[in-house]
């Protein structure tokens, strides 16, 4: 799941354009961004409820958008919603 989530975001050229990402540094980080990372960027956290042995597991994905302006934050958030609603 984690790989699919990350791959979906990192492969989207529209999202990367919004956050200034590249194929070598998509600016999408698990759990915490590197120190002194300038906005805009995305940080995500995936948590699981239940043991790995269960057939059904609840998964929660938290996505934080960091941007210098509200307008850019909204644009990034809208693009994320579009990607993740599929």
N, C-alpha and C positions, 0 to 999 in steps of 0.2 A: 504494500500500500504506500509506504513512504516513498519508494522509488518512483511509483506511478504518479504520485502527487507532485513531487519535485520535477519530474520529466515533463509533465503537462505544462507547468509554469515556465520552466526554463526553455522550452521549445517554442514558446509563443513570441513571435517577433514584435507584435504590437505591445505586449507587456514589457518586453525588454527595452523597447524604444522609450517607454514612459519612465522606466527607472534607470535608464542609461546602462543597461546590462549588455554584456557581450557573451559569446559562446564560451570564452575562457573564464569570465567572471560575470555570471548572470545577476549578481547582487540580490540573491535569494538565499537566505541563511537558515539553517535549522537551529532553533533555540536561542541563539544570540549572534549578533553581528560582530565582526572583528572590531576591536577598539579603534576609535577615530574614523569609523566609516561615515562618510558624508552622505546625507540624504540626497536623493530618494533611494530606499531599499525596502526589502520585505524580510520579515522574520516569521517563521512558522514553528509551531510546536504540535506534535501529534501525541495524544495520550490514549491509552487503552484501558478499558474497564473490564476486568475479567481475566482469567488465566489464559495462557496461550494454548491450553489443551481443550478449551471449550470450542464448540462448533460456531456459536454465535458470540460475537464480541462487540461491545460498543466502542466506537472510536470517535474521539473529539479532535477536531483540527482547529487550532487558534492561529489566525493570521493577523499580524500587525503590520501596518503600512506606515512608513516614516517618510515624510515629505516636508518641504519647506513652506508649501502653501496649501490651503484648504482645497483649492481647485485641483491641484495636482494629486492630492490624496484621494479626492473623490474620483478622479479619472482612473487612477490605479485601482481603486476599490471596485469601480464599475467593471473594469476589464477582468479583475479576479472573479467577480460574480458571474460574468458571462462565461468564463472558462470553466468554472466549477459547477455551473448549473447544467452542464451537458451530461 
